[in-house]
Amino acid sequence: MPISTLLIAGLTGIAALAAPHTDRDAVAQIDRNYQDAVKRNDAEAMQKILHPDFLLVLGDGRRFGRDDLLKDARRGRFIYELQDEVPDSQSVMVWGDTAIVTAKLRLKGLNDGKPFDRTLWFSDTYVRTDRGWRYLFGQASLPLPDEQGGQ
């Protein structure tokens, strides 16, 4: 086999290995952007990230669709002091056109004027579409038992 063929085959293999890392970084950033949009009640930014068929399932079994979350953001139902991933808790796994983000999330603020303060784990599933990565499915745990300072 000519050296040029081996070189091309080797570079193709390296490019294929680089793609999952690039996808992982992109999805990790999109998920952080989504968390920030939720914190700011930025329904427009949320809408760009959420898949039209989006579904969120909470630890108690309640379910919310895309329109539910956008409606809450537009009316400012939640006012967040904190809506942030705990540093170094995020992991991202990419498998083809599907990516799963898992992280620990700290939430503190007001829900229709009533205070809340909790920490939970979430898993967010993203799918690659012709419009880029879109957030299709989320699942959040029940609030974690109190740790140091409500975390």
C-alpha positions as CSV (number, residue, x, y, z in Angstrom):
1,M,0.0,0.0,0.0
2,P,1.5,3.4,-0.9
3,I,2.5,5.7,1.9
4,S,0.0,8.4,0.8
5,T,-2.9,5.9,1.2
6,L,-1.7,5.0,4.6
7,L,-1.3,8.6,5.6
8,I,-4.8,9.5,4.3
9,A,-6.3,6.4,6.2
10,G,-4.4,7.5,9.4
11,L,-5.6,11.1,9.1
12,T,-9.2,10.0,8.5
13,G,-9.0,7.8,11.6
14,I,-7.7,10.7,13.7
15,A,-10.4,13.0,12.4
16,A,-13.1,10.4,13.3
17,L,-11.6,10.3,16.8
18,A,-11.6,14.1,17.1
19,A,-15.3,14.4,16.2
20,P,-16.8,12.9,19.4
21,H,-14.5,15.2,21.5
22,T,-15.8,18.2,19.4
23,D,-19.4,17.1,19.9
24,R,-18.9,16.5,23.6
25,D,-17.5,20.1,24.0
26,A,-20.3,21.6,21.9
27,V,-23.1,19.8,23.8
28,A,-21.5,20.6,27.2
29,Q,-21.6,24.3,26.2
30,I,-25.1,24.2,24.8
31,D,-26.3,22.6,28.1
32,R,-24.6,25.3,30.1
33,N,-26.1,27.9,27.8
34,Y,-29.5,26.3,28.4
35,Q,-29.1,26.5,32.2
36,D,-28.1,30.1,31.9
37,A,-31.2,30.9,29.7
38,V,-33.4,29.2,32.3
39,K,-31.8,31.3,35.1
40,R,-32.5,34.5,33.1
41,N,-36.0,33.4,32.0
42,D,-34.8,33.9,28.5
43,A,-37.6,32.0,26.6
44,E,-36.2,33.0,23.2
45,A,-32.8,31.3,24.0
46,M,-34.5,28.3,25.5
47,Q,-36.8,27.9,22.4
48,K,-33.7,27.8,20.2
49,I,-32.2,24.9,22.2
50,L,-35.3,22.9,23.0
51,H,-36.5,20.3,20.5
52,P,-40.1,20.7,19.5
53,D,-40.9,17.3,21.0
54,F,-39.1,18.1,24.3
55,L,-40.2,16.4,27.5
56,L,-39.0,16.9,31.1
57,V,-39.7,14.3,33.8
58,L,-39.2,15.2,37.4
59,G,-38.2,12.8,40.2
60,D,-41.8,12.7,41.5
61,G,-43.1,11.8,38.0
62,R,-44.5,15.1,36.9
63,R,-44.0,15.8,33.2
64,F,-43.6,19.1,31.4
65,G,-43.3,19.8,27.7
66,R,-41.5,22.6,25.8
67,D,-44.5,24.9,25.8
68,D,-44.8,24.5,29.6
69,L,-41.2,25.6,30.2
70,L,-41.4,28.5,27.7
71,K,-44.7,29.7,29.3
72,D,-43.2,29.7,32.8
73,A,-40.1,31.6,31.5
74,R,-42.2,34.2,29.7
75,R,-44.3,34.9,32.8
76,G,-41.3,34.8,35.2
77,R,-42.8,32.1,37.4
78,F,-39.3,31.3,38.7
79,I,-36.9,34.0,39.9
80,Y,-33.5,32.4,40.3
81,E,-30.7,33.5,42.6
82,L,-28.9,30.2,41.7
83,Q,-29.6,27.9,38.8
84,D,-26.0,26.6,38.3
85,E,-24.2,23.4,37.7
86,V,-22.0,22.4,40.6
87,P,-18.4,22.9,39.3
88,D,-16.8,19.7,37.9
89,S,-20.0,17.7,38.2
90,Q,-20.9,17.7,34.5
91,S,-20.2,14.6,32.3
92,V,-21.1,14.3,28.6
93,M,-21.4,11.1,26.6
94,V,-21.9,11.2,22.8
95,W,-23.0,8.2,20.8
96,G,-23.6,9.1,17.2
97,D,-26.4,11.6,16.9
98,T,-27.3,11.4,20.6
99,A,-25.6,13.0,23.6
100,I,-26.4,12.7,27.3
101,V,-25.3,15.4,29.8
102,T,-25.4,14.6,33.5
103,A,-24.6,17.1,36.2
104,K,-25.5,18.2,39.7
105,L,-27.6,21.4,39.7
106,R,-28.0,24.0,42.5
107,L,-31.3,25.8,42.5
108,K,-32.3,28.7,44.8
109,G,-34.9,31.3,44.3
110,L,-38.6,31.9,44.2
111,N,-41.4,29.8,42.6
112,D,-44.5,32.1,42.3
113,G,-43.1,34.1,45.3
114,K,-42.4,31.0,47.5
115,P,-38.7,30.4,48.3
116,F,-36.9,27.2,47.3
117,D,-33.4,25.9,47.8
118,R,-32.4,22.5,46.6
119,T,-29.7,20.5,44.8
120,L,-30.5,17.7,42.4
121,W,-28.9,15.5,39.7
122,F,-30.2,15.8,36.1
123,S,-29.7,14.0,32.8
124,D,-30.3,15.9,29.6
125,T,-30.6,14.1,26.3
126,Y,-29.6,16.0,23.1
127,V,-30.1,14.8,19.5
128,R,-28.4,16.1,16.4
129,T,-30.8,17.6,13.9
130,D,-30.4,19.5,10.7
131,R,-30.5,22.6,12.9
132,G,-27.8,21.4,15.2
133,W,-28.0,19.8,18.7
134,R,-31.4,20.1,20.3
135,Y,-32.4,19.3,23.9
136,L,-35.0,16.5,23.5
137,F,-35.5,14.9,27.0
138,G,-34.6,15.8,30.5
139,Q,-34.9,13.9,33.8
140,A,-34.3,15.5,37.2
141,S,-33.9,13.7,40.5
142,L,-35.8,14.4,43.7
143,P,-34.0,17.0,45.8
144,L,-30.9,15.6,47.4
145,P,-30.7,15.5,51.2
146,D,-29.2,18.7,52.7
147,E,-25.5,18.9,52.4
148,Q,-23.3,21.7,53.7
149,G,-25.2,24.9,53.5
150,G,-28.2,23.6,51.5
151,Q,-26.1,22.1,48.8
